[in-house]
Amino acid sequence: MLFILDLDGCVYRESQVVKGAVKTLACLQEKGHTVTYATNNALLSRKQYFKRLRGMGFNVKPEEIMCAAYAAGEFLRKKKAKKVFVIGAKGLRDEIRKAGTRIVGEKHSVKGVDFVAVGLDRQFSFEKLLAAQQFILGGAKLLATNKDATYPGANNTVFPGCGSIVASVEAASGKKAFVVGKPGPFMLEKLLAQTGYALKDTLVVGDRYETDILFGKNAGAKTALVLTGITSKKDLKRVPKKLRPDYVLQSVAELARFA
Ligand SMILES: [Mg+2]
């Protein structure tokens, strides 16, 4: 089977590994299953996630990590984008550069930019919004790593997510973004093509209903909600029965039953 796991709230919470995660996933791999990861977080590059997961004890290869920054780079490569304006962190910029595109600055002439790519950017400003708007009005297309409006911080706090920035760029430009992250199909299709698994042999696992579970459901894969993150059992009661996940697990440690 192919397992596609979310990261934050699923295999770890900030810097803390979910109890039993390392052992359970290693056990699945020993039984011949393939374990991969998909995250909407575009702050880090694939290389940075690789180091992070390895540092936590996970047995993972770089190509088993489908993070939104890498996926954005791959999308731009597919589209043969030459010049891109980026609102986003270093991880996203690194992946976009690696995909063979040139990152242009705010002062670039309004014409000739192929894409504006948007990820979470803690230095987001009016100047960046203005530049993005002008490039899009000049013909650039809009790409977003994800549309998560908020993300959770420690002690029950909430921060503005990438989706809040994307919404402002959409409002200013009048154009809708193509979203490379979950719940869109791009990352799942890439993982299937890369591993050769069929949808019926794929289990998507995550803690957030609107992104992780719909990511699997939209594509037609099996889904498992873990209760170590955002969505609770109570939240699921508001979801129509046929749209609920196939499995609800206390944590990823319960994936042992699929070994
Ligand atoms: Mg999550």
Boltz pocket constraint, residues with backbone or C-beta under 6 A from the ligand:
constraints:
  - pocket:
      binder: B
      contacts: [[A, 6], [A, 7], [A, 8], [A, 9], [A, 10], [A, 206], [A, 207], [A, 208], [A, 229]]
      max_distance: 6.0
